[in-house]
Amino acid sequence: MSPHDEFVIPFENLPDGFAETIEDPPDVPVEPRAAATIVLLRDGAEDMEILLMRRSRKAGFAPGAYVFPGGRVDTSDALPSVVSLLDDLDPDTARQRLEHNGEPPAIAYYLAALREAFEETGIMVGLREDGSAPPTAAEDPDVDEIRDALMGDRIGFHEAIERLGCRIAGDAIEYIAHWITPEPEPRRYDTRFFAAKVRAGATAIIDPREMTDALWLSPGDALARLDRGELPMVFPTIKTIEALSRYDSADEALEGYGAEPVRTILPTLVVTPTGIGLEIDEEV
């Protein structure tokens, strides 16, 4: 591995005027917005599997790319009504793990990731009183109605959890990475990455307004398909999958990440002869 990794996005895959923005960055970079991304893990017949969703080609960010579920952190993500439904995770633990004591609070990143997972995939990382996971929106139309109500702001996340008759399994989610969008980009995000274990066989649903495909596949298969040009992805997604390829099961991945520190990564953008390169100083 070289002292830094470089990944080049071809000019033809970039938005109009993007390269010019890199060569002439603003005097004051755009303030990055708080965001959370989550890798859903399940144990397959042979290997651990991850869920990738393909963004619509009309999307404003990473159009056509395979990504993990995620989105912006809302102030409502840290409401006491939501935090009270968490087991095995509290605001102090979240603050220490993320090494973050500002706004939004650390616990909001965890809950935003879980909310986005339910909104974008219909999968709730939770357990009912009998220890079973609730059905997914793809498996039960009643769950899909709850998801639709949440996405339409007719109910809050705590109401969605309560209607599913479950509580959030805080020990099933782990903080795994921290990426900040490079300074020259017009849309910038301060994104915390998480991984969460869901039950074997859990199926995902897609919102055709934002996504066009959902795939469960092993990290190795995802990287092989990327090499064949079948799975377009952005740099943080690729690096996350490479790191996940070290693990054989969801429990092993969560345990491994839980024992590791997480460093903040702010890549540098450079113009190359074929596109825009993203550089980081060392391996993730």
Buried (B, 14 or more C-beta within 10 A) or exposed (E): EEEEBBBBBEBEBBEEEBBEBBEEEEEEBEEBBBBBBBBBBBBBEEBBBBBBBBBBEEBEEBBEBBBBBBBBBBEBBBBEEBBEBBEEBEBEBBBEBBEBEEEBBBBBBBBBBBBBBBBBBBBBBBBEEEEEBBBBBBBBEEBBEBBBBBBEEEBBBBBBBBBBEBBBBBEBBBBBBBBBBBBBBEEBBBBBBBBBBBBEEBBBBBBEEBBBEBBBBBBEBBBEBBEEEEBBBBBBBBBBBBBBBEBEBBBBBBEBBEEEEBEEBBBBBBBEEEBBBBBBEEEB
